[in-house]
């Protein structure tokens, strides 16, 4: 039996654009990049966040999602026969805004739903757990890395039970810019609970190649991918591209990693 489940690397299923306000490039730039790399399919996975106390909007409003679908439908038609273009969403879980999240999800015909959690609420504001901004890193260190990670995994566990989704995104990416980050026995137990939820609800695990820009492994790492594959959980690749040239990045490394 192979160590890893087969994964289809003919498509990149986690792509952002300038619409999220922290990436660059038009939607069509990404489609052209995917076609030039010989991909057969691609999925835009634009950010949906609700109820955050945060200094910058780095997600799409309903008005921007309307623009997103208008342009996306145009691109689907224009590039039909060259590449399959899917219009998805990366849902940032916030339990205090669950109803608003559900309302927005019901408003648009998202073809693919990725679930994630980017923010930790410290009682007065939301701190970005995946940010490289030193201000946020320092604030999260003050809270305590173990406490933040426990809250992060607990949020993902909660989200998997509350929001219908197709995959869980970059499972172990929280605090990725913190030096010497470690997962405790408690965190490992939470990851095991998450994997059981994925299997029970038929939710795929994303293999996010943006990890290679920070460490010599994707998100999540090989050990978690191995456990998921052994449990029969599907694996879906995504580059988490924020620039057109990042489409399909590090897919060859994933091919090598996932080889039997």
Buried (B, 14 or more C-beta within 10 A) or exposed (E): EEEBBEBEBBBBBBBBBBBBBEBEBBBBBBBBBBBEBEBEBBBBBBBBBBBBEBEEBBBBBEEBBEEBBEBBEEBBEEBEEEBBBBBBBBBBBBBEBBEBBBEBBEEBEBBBBBBBBBBBBBEEBBBBBBBEEEEBBEBBEEBEBBEBBBBBBBBBBBBBEBBEBBBBBBBBBBBBBBEEBEBEEEBEEBBEBBBBBBBEEEBBBBBBBBBBEEEEBBBBBBEBBBBBBEBEBBBBBBBBBBBBEBBBBBBEBBEEBBEE
